[in-house]
């Protein structure tokens, strides 16, 4: 058979195009993050919490007027639709660019968490499980980047209220569609500026505690308003412990966050007098003076849990992201699935 050379070229181009297209389709095919293992399905909703604060070091003119609460909670409703993307496109694109993930990779990741699913039946303001306030890392990723852990907790009955502070995150989006784009910490935020950012986080948590009864009333939800724990990653972990001086908080867990403010005082004023767990990477005790001094002054129950082979980037959903697109600069040597299991098991056990 004689084939026209031009035809052969066309066929070759079509074949190459087909292979490239197939590879692209495989690349962007939606992949769901690890599903929660508890007896409940998981719902999620968002609310803007209005609070005027005129000492915000990150906001224009140092004035912020609201922060974002993202609520993960148990529900009896089975998912009625296929898994949906769990990250805002704005935040997915940011980390694809910042950490050299393939374009579209993070945007394609999905979750079986259901937006605005019905709450469990029960008395408003009451639940056999405590409520947990959660704070994400300083400079990101925001609350949604911690969905694997937060949805796991919710599937076992807990309600988790994550707090995102505007301009402290690369991107957040309020329920009315308003988007707030922050500035990357690694390009401009100095250590001297971290303390006021930390203080703003603690103030947000305090405002949330004050407004929680009304928020629960508005949601008409069986969310515990009297038994509350605090949890956070990195700067959010520091703020979780810093919020424990409020009598409404009964226990706190700091995931890999150095201490700031009163908690770093290295004297008796840092004593929170309540159960605390420090959960972090293996070099904290040798390289972080605040982790060495804080326990010396605690009169409540206290424990360390350090995980070999980890870095700070293994304590949120990135530990799963790098399983799909390995990058030696984005985490430690710990097996990602092992890390997910360790995190889920010990955080649940603590609370």
N, C-alpha and C positions, 0 to 999 in steps of 0.2 A: 504494500500500500504506500502510495506517495502522499506525504503530508506537506502542504505549503509551509515554508519556514515561518511566514508571518502567523499562520494559524497555530503552528507549534508554540510560538512565542505567546500568543494569546492564551492557549491552553495552559502554558507554564505559569503565566501570571494569575490565571484563575485558580490554579492549584495552590500556588503560594498564598494568594488572598484567602482561599478557603481554609488553609492551615492556620494562618494568622488569625482569621476570624474565629476559628474553633478554639485556638489558644486563648483569645480574648474572652470568649464566652465562658470557658472553663474558669478563667481568672476571676471574672466578675460574678460568677454564679453565686447566689445568696447562700451564705453559710450561717447557721444559727450558733450563737454562743452557747456554752454548756447550759442545759436546762436545770432549773432548781429541782431538788430531790424530795421536798417535803410533801405532806398530804394535801396542801392547798394549791390552787392556781394563784397567779399573782396579778394584781392590778396596779395601775400607776396613774397618778393625776398630778397636776401642777397648780400652784397658787402663787400670786404675787403678794408678798407681805410688805405693806407700806410702812416705811419708817424714815423719818427725816433725820439725816446725820450730816453735820457740817464740818466734820474733821476727817473725812474720808481721803486718805492720801492718794488714792488712785482715780477718783472721780473728777470730772471737769469742775473747776472752781471748788474742789474738795467737798462737793455736796452730792450725796446720793439720797434717793427718796424711796427706794424699795429694794428688796432682795427676793430671790426666787426659791420657793419651797417645792421640792419634788417628792411626792409621797408614794412609797411602795407599800402594798398592803395585801393581806390574804383575801381571796375571793373563792366562792364556790363555782363561779362561771367558767365553763370550759372554753378554751379559745375557739372563736367562731370564724376566724380568718387565718390565712397563712401567716407565719412569722413576719414581722415588720422590721424595717431598719431601726436600730435602737439608738443611733447617734444622729444629732443634727448634722446636716451636710456641712455646715460651717465649721463644726468642730472636727468632723472626719477629714475634711480637706486640709485643715490646719495641721493635723498630726501626720497625714500622708506626706505633706511637704516637709514638715520639720524633721521627721524621723525616717524619711526616705522609704516609706511604704509605697507600694505600687498605687498609682492613681486609680481611684475607684474601689480599692480594697476595703478600707474601713467603711465606706459608704454602703458596701454590699452586705455587711454583717447584720444579722437580724436577731431578734429575741422573741420569745413567746409571751412576754409580758404584755398585758392588755390595757390599753388606755381607757380610763374612765369606766372600768368594769364595776359592777355593784359591790359594795362592801358586804361583809358577812352580816347576817342578822344578829342583833344584840342591842343592849342598852347603850345609848349615846354616852360616850365618855368612859366606858368600862370595857375591859378586856382581861382575860386571864394572863395575857402576855404583856410585858412592858413595852413601852414605846422607846425607840432609839433615835436620837438626833445624830445625824451624820454630817461630817465636813470633809470635802475633797481636798486634794493637794493644792498648795499655793501655785498659781499660774497654770493650773490644769493637771489632768483633765477634769472637767466638771463632774457633777454627781453621776450623770449617765455613764461616764467612763468607769464606774464601779458597780455596774449592774449585776455582774456575776455574783458577787457577795450579797448585795442588797436584795436581789430577788430570791436568793437562797434563804436568807433570814425571813423574808416575807412568807415564803412557802411553808415555813414552820410556825407561822402564827404571829410573828412580830410585825409591827408597823414601824417603818423607818421614814423619817423626814429628813431629806437631804437639803442642805442650805448652800446655794450658789450666790456669791457676792458679785455684783456687776463690776466690771473692769478688773477684777481679780482673776478672771478666767479669759482665755482667748476668745470665747464666743459663748453667749447664752441667749435663749429666746424666751421671752415672757409669753404667757397664755394668749395675750391679745395680739401676738405676732411681732411685737417690738423686739428687735435684736440689738444686743450690746456687744461690741467688739472690743476686747481688751488689748493690752500691750504685752508682748512676750516678756516674761520675767528675765530670761537669760540674756536679753539685749539691753535692759535698762535698770532693773530693780537692784539696788544696793542692799547690803546687809543692814545698814542703818535704817532703811525704809521698811524692813520686815516687821519690826516691832509694832508700828502703828497699823500695819495691815493685819497682824495677829490680833491686835486690840479690837479692830473693826469686826473680825470674825467672832470674837467672844461676845461683843455687843449684839451682833445678829442672833447668836444663839440665845442670849438672854431675852431679847425681844420676842423670839419665837416661843420661849417658855411662857412669857407673860400673855401672849396672844393665843396659846394653844387651846385653852377651853373654848374660846369663841370660834376658832378655826374648826374644831371638832364639832361644835354645834352647827356651824354652817354646812359642814360635810354630812351631818346627820349620821355619824359613823361610830362604831364601837371601838374607839381608840382610847387607850389608857391615858388618862391625864394626871395620874397621881404617882405612877411608878415609871420613871424615865431614866434611861441610860444614855451615855454619850460615847460616840465612836467617831474616829476620823483617821484620815491618811495624811502623812507628812504635816504640813502646817495645819490641816484640819484635825490631825491627831493631837497636836499641841493645844489647839483651841478646845478640843473635846475635854482635855484634862483641865484647862483653864476655866472651863464652864462649871467644873465640879464644885467650885466654891459656892455656887447657888444651891440652896437647900433642896430644890426640886430634883436635882440629879442624885441618883443613888449609887452609880458606879460608872467607870469610864475606861475606855481602851484606846490606847495611842498606837496606831500602826506607823512605825518608822518616822515619827516626827521629832525633831529636836525641840527642846523646851524654850519658851520665851516668857517675858513678863514675870509675874509673881511666881510661876512654877519653876523658873530658873534662878530664883533668889539665893539658893544655897544657904537657907536658914529655916527656922521653924515656921516662918510665914508661908512656906510652900506646901505645908501639910494639908492635903485635901480631906484626910480623916475618913476615907471611904475606899472600897476595893478598886484597885487599879491593875491593869495588865499592860505591860509594854511589849509589843510584838514587832520585831524588826529584823533587819539584816545583821549578819554575824559580826560586823565591824563596829557596831554602835558602842559597845562597852569600852573598846580600846580607843575609839576615835571621837567620841562625843562626850565632852565633860558634863553636859546637862543630864545625860543618862546615868552617869556615875553619881552625881550629887543628889538628884531628885529622890531616889529611894532612901537616902540616909535620914530624911526628915519625915517619912511617912509613918503614921501610926495605924493606918488601916491595912487591910489585907493587900499584899503586893506580890506580883510575880513578873519575871522576865520570860519571854519566849523568843529566842533568836534562831533563825533558820539558816543553816549552812547553804552556801552556794547562791545566795540572793544578793540583789542590789535593790535600791529604792524602787526601781521600775518593775519589780515583781509583785508589788503589793496592790495592784489594781488590774483592770482588764487587759493591760498590755501583756501580762504573762501569757494570756491566750492568743493575743494578736501575733506575738513573736513565734508561737508554735506553728502558725500558718505561714508566716513569712519570717524565717529565722534571721536574726541580726544580732551579732555578738555584742554590739554596743548598746543594746536595748534591754539588758537584763543579765542575770547571772547564769550559773551552770545548773541550777536546780531544774528538774523536769517540770514543765509547765503544769501538767495535770496533777502532779504531786503537790505543787504549790497551791493550786486551786483547792485541792482536798484539805491540805493543812489549814489554809485560811478559813474555809467554810467551817471545818470541824472545831477549831479552837475559838473562833469568834462566837459561834453558837454556844459552845460549852461555857464560855465566860458569862454571857448574858443569861 
